Amino acid sequence: MRVIFMGTPDFSVGTLEALVQAGHEVVLAVTQPDKPKGRGGKMQYTPVKEKALEYDIPVFQPVKVREKSCVEKLDSYKADVMVVVAFGQILPREILELTPYGCINVHASLLPKYRGAAPIQWSIIDGETVTGVTTMQMDEGLDTGDMLLKTEVPLEPDETGGSLHDKLSAAGAKLCVETLKALEEKTVTPEKQGETPTKYARMLDKELGKIDWTKDAASIERLVRGLNPWPSAYTSWEGKTMKIWSAEVVDRECKAPCGTVAEVTKTDFSVQTGKGLLKVTELQIPGKKRMAADAFLRGYKMETGTLLAE
């Protein structure tokens, strides 16, 4: 097929590679505009742009894809299908209906679960044991189009947002190639979604990572894993921000207020939560790299009774 690919972040790159390797002719890569990064403000290419240039695929970076000139440009490529993977802009009907096969989206959840911008992280935070990827025929709603194919991915007990991101990116790339083949061979029947059983997977922000120690230890531990590597779960320690990168649930209580360091050993420390203790095993403080809790305890004093909260 002649494919226009629309995507922006790392998650999208695997699908672009898979389409090229499967023999599809990717005639254009559409991605978000470059953004300045770092103290010097140097403009940085999106991951999709970098990969597209490696393949000598033309790149188009519209500020607003719904503008008439953008629609006309996309139409000029006479593609058979558009593949959309975490592009970052809402597509108008004119684009959704521009090609014979329409716009095919790769979404990182088992729809209709977890519609929205951050399905990967929310599936971990909410305690799901299985998630996956769905390809769908896009409509004007937000992740509401007819489903085409699905693939399941089980979550490991220590699954993080980062590890699940990579698994679903790879699964989505494979599923997208299978979906285009099924569309060409007319072996797939679109399926209506129905109502979603989960809350909207809203976009992540740093405020989400602030640990509420009145919640149970299991919920906080899932938050830690879900927000690893970004934006990270954090608490306050001696007026500084302490990021918690890894933790374990201890099914035991201590007579201490929530957020209080209840136990300190040579290798770790545990914090009282609303239910159970949370054993901190990896952390980071300002100006330092991520470190195991035992390394932190060798360099800093952490006493029982310390309150990890503002």
N, C-alpha and C positions, 0 to 999 in steps of 0.2 A: 504493500500500500504506500501511497504518498501521504506522509504524516507531517502535520504541524504539531510540534511538541511544546507544551506550555508548563513551565515549572520554574522553581527558584532555588530552594535550599538543598542541602545534602541529600535529604530523603528522596528527591526527585531524580538524582543522577543515575542511580541504578537502573531505573526504567528507561531512561534515554539510551544508556549503553546497551540494554537488552534489545531494544527496538532496532538499533543499528546492527547488532550482531545477528539478529534474526533475519536480516536481509531487507527490512523495510527502508524505504527512501525517506529519511527525515529531511524535509525541504526547508524547514525553518524552526528555530528555537526561539520561543517568546519567553522572556524573563523580566523580572523587575529591574528598574534602573540601578546602576551602580551606586554605592553609598560610601561616604568617607569613613575611614576607620583609623583609630589610634590618635595619638597626640599630633601627629603631622597632618592628619586629615587626608591621607592618601586615598584616592578612590579605589574601592575593592570590587572586583568582579563577583557576581553571584556564582555559586558552585555550578549551576547549569550552564552559565555562559562559558566558564572555564572548560567544561567538558565538551560543549558544542564546538568551541574553537579548535580543540584537539582533533575533532572529526571534520573540520572545515565546513561546518554547518553554519549558514547565515544566522545572525542573531538580531532580534528585534526587541527593543526595550521601551515600550510605551509607558508614559506616565499614567495615562488613562486609556485603557484598552477599548472602552466603549465609544470613543470618539469616532466620527464618521471616517476620517482618514485612516484610522487603524483598521476598521472593519474592511475598508476597501483594499488595504494592503494585504490583509490575510486572505481575502477572496482572490487576489491576483495569483496566489500560489496554486490554486486549483487542486487542493489536497483532497484525499478520499476521507480522511478522518482527522480529528484533533484529539490528542491525548493530553489530559490535564492532571498534573500531580503537584499539589501544593503550590499553585501558581501565585496566589496572594491577592487576586482581584476578582470581583464578582463579574461574571460574563453575562452580557445582555442576550436577549433572544436572537438578535441578528447574527451573533457569533455561534450560538448554540445550534443554529439551523444552517450554518454556512456550508457544511460539507455533507456528502451523501450519508455517511455513517454518524454524523453529529459529533458531539464531544463525549469522549469516554474518560471517566475519572477513576483514579486509583485512590481509594480512601482507606486509611489505616484503622478500620474497626469492622466488626461483623454487623453491618447495618441491618436493621435500623438503630442499633446501639451506637452511642457516642458520635452523633452528628456534631460537627463543630471543628474548631481549630486545633485542639490538643487531645485527640482520642488516645494517643499512646500513653501519655502520662496519667490521664484520668483513669484508665483501665487498671493501672497499678495502684493508684491512690484509693480507688474504690474496692480493691481486693478481688478483682476478677482472676479466675484461674485459667481462662482461655480467652484469647482475642483472635485477631486475624486481619485479613484484607478483603475488601469488596470492590469489584469493578462495577460501575454503574453508568447508565445513560443519563447525562446531566440534563436537568431542567432548570427553571428559574428559581426554584427553592434552594434552601441551604442544605445540601447533602440529602435531598429528598427524591432524587431520580430513581428510575426503575433499576433494580439490581440485575446484574448479568452473571458474574461468577464470584465465588467465595473460596477462601482457603483459611483454615484454622491454624493458629500458632499458640501452643500452650505457654503459660508463664511459669518460669522457674521460681522457687521460693526466694531467691536472691536477685530476681530480675530488677534492673534499673531502667529509668527512662532511656538511657543511652544504649544499653544492650538490646532492649526491645525495639528501639528505633532501627537499629541495624538489621535485626531479624525481619521486621515488617517491610523494610525497604527492599530487601532481597526477595521476600515472598511476593511483594507487589509487582516487582519487575517481571518475575516469571509469570504471574497471573495475567498481567497486561498482554504479554505476547500470546498467551493461550486465548485470551478474550478476542483479540483481533482475528486470530485464526478461526475461532468459532463464529464470529460475525461474518467473515467471508464465506464460510462453509454453511452458514445458516443453521447451525446446530445448537444455538443458544436461544432461550425464550426469556425475554425481559420479565421480571417479577416485581409487582408493586411492593413497596416497603411496609405500609401500615404505620401504626403509631410506635414511637420509640419508647422502650421500657426504661431508659436511663435519662439522666439530666443532660442538658446541652454541655458538650465538652468545651467550655469557654477557654479563651486564650490565657496562657500563663502570664503571671507578672510576679515581681519580686515580693510583693506583699503576701502572696499566697504561701511563701516559704516560711513565714514567721510562725514558729511552733507555739501552739496553745497547749501548755502542759496539763490543762484540766481534761484534755481528751485522753482516751485510753492508749496504752503503750503500743498496741498493735496498729492503731490508726496512724500514730506518729511515725512508726517505723515504715509504714507504707508511703507516707508523705516523703520521708527521707529518700527512699528508693525512687519514687516517681519523679522527684525534682532533681535527680542526679543524672546529668551534670548541670542542668540549668532549669530554673534559677537558683536552686539549692535550698534546703531547709536550714533555718538558722535560729539562734537564740542570743541572749545577751549574757556576757560574762565580764565582770569588772568594767562595765561601761563600754565594752567592745563587742563587735559582732563575732559570734562563734558559729561557723558553718559546721553542720553535722553531715558527714558524708556516708557514714555507715553505722548501723546500730542493731541491737538485738533485743527482743522482748524477753523480759524475765518475769515469770508468773509468780510474783511475790510482792508483798506490800511492806512498806516501812511507815512508821508513824512520823510523817513529815509532810509539810504543805507541798502541793503540786509545784514542780519546778525546782525542788530542792535536791541537791546532791545527797543521796542517801547512803551510798557506799562508795568507797575508794579502795582499789587494790593496786598492785604494782603494774598491772597491765591495762586497766580500764576503770571507768567510774559509771555509776548508775544513778539515774534521776527518777524521782517519784513522779508518776503521772496520775491522771484521774483513775486509772485502773492498771496496776502492775508497775514494774520498773522498766526503764529503757536504759540498756547498757550501751554506752557510747564507745565505739571501737575505732572510728576514724573521724578526724575533724580538721578544721583549719581556722587559724586566727589571722587578723590583719597583718600583712607584711611577711607572712610565712606560707610555705607550700603545704599541701595536704599532708597530714602525718597520722600515723597510727596513734591510738590513745596512749600506749606505753611510752612512745617517744615524747609526747606532750607532757606526760607526768614526770618524766626525768628532767625536764627543763622548767616546768612551771608548777607552782604549788596549788593543788586543788584539795580543799578540805571538805569533810562531811559537814553539811549544814549550809554550804554555799548555795545561794539562790541564783538560778539561771533564768532570769527574767528582768524586764525593765522595772 
